[in-house]
Amino acid sequence: MNTYKTIIVIVASVTLFLIFTTDYEKQIEQLERELEYNINANDSLSILIDSLSREIDTLEWDKGLWDFNITYKGRNLISAIIQIESSDNDSAYHKGEDAVGCLQIRKCMVNDVNRILKRQGKIKRFDYKDRWCRSKSINMFDIYCKHYNLISAEEIARCWNGGPRGINKPATAGYWNKVEKQIKENS
């Protein structure tokens, strides 16, 4: 009788073990399916976020044009400067000057804009890599022009090319001629 009870206990234990093991295996399979689903959902969300980021950059660019809608004879000045500086290429790079992006911003310009922001008590700062982003480049352009109180299209173009006193430098007159010609071509 004792042997019989022992066998029953062993069979019952093995049966319970197999039931629980099978149940755990099902739970593991369910968790693996959930994990796969979450990974796929995460990938989809990453793609959506990337798409939204590109859309935000586009909207910021459009907003930048509206916020800084300086015109000369009815045409957008910033578009003409971007065309002259980079042929409208956000990836433009001039190795000799380390000028980067659509507005061909050099490191000294980023430093100057960050100095301006610091003097204004603002927390925002730009990195050198921000020169590659059109909306951030336009934002730096905007900060620079407003700080130096650049008002006329010629003054803005010449000072963008030759620094804060660029309007007084004869060498920037040629740059202004190019910008003015580009504005006329865009009309």
Secondary structure, DSSP 8 states (H G I E B T S, - for coil): -HHHHHHHHHHHHHHHHHHHHHHHHHHHHHHHHHHHHHHHHHHHHHHHHHHHHHHHHHHHHHHHHHHT--EETTEEHHHHHHHHHHSS-TT-EETTTTEETTTTB-HHHHHHHHHHHHHTT------GGGGG-HHHHHHHHHHHHHHTT--SHHHHHHHHHH-TTGGG-GGGHHHHHHHHHHHHHH-
